Amino acid sequence: MTVYIDPPAWPGHGRMWSHLVSDTSYDELHDFAARLDLPRRAFERDHYDVPAHRYADAVAAGAVEVRSREVVRLLLAAGLRRRKGSGSRLP
């Protein structure tokens, strides 16, 4: 059971963002995000959006740093990938 984070390379709302994902379950991801005090509204389909200033906090809490391409591969391999238009934001 591992949670992964990519570098803050995604622009939005005047800042840069990372993606936080699990290779096991959404429950594991939600639990990890709660320990970081990330709001549930930061969850989008299959990942949490993490602002750049919280990146180091996620890594210190145990998130494994990976490249952005690896995030998608991990989600696909775990069967957790949800594409846009696939339904609810919250599983």
URQUIVEN-V573075 format. One record per backbone hydrogen bond with DSSP energy under -1.0 kcal/mol. CO is the residue of the C=O (numbers start at 0). NH is the residue of the N-H. Records with the same first field share a line. If there is no record, write none. Layout:
BEGIN
CO = NH / NH
END
This chain:
BEGIN
1 = 22
2 = 63
3 = 20
4 = 65
6 = 8
9 = 16
11 = 14
14 = 11
15 = 51
16 = 9
17 = 49
18 = 5
19 = 47
20 = 3
24 = 28
25 = 29
26 = 30
27 = 31
28 = 32
29 = 33
30 = 34
31 = 35
32 = 37
33 = 36
38 = 41
39 = 42
41 = 48
43 = 45 / 46
46 = 43
47 = 19
49 = 17
50 = 53
51 = 54
53 = 57
54 = 58
55 = 59
56 = 60
57 = 62
58 = 61
63 = 4
66 = 70
67 = 71
68 = 72
69 = 73
70 = 74
71 = 75
72 = 76
73 = 77
74 = 79
82 = 85
END
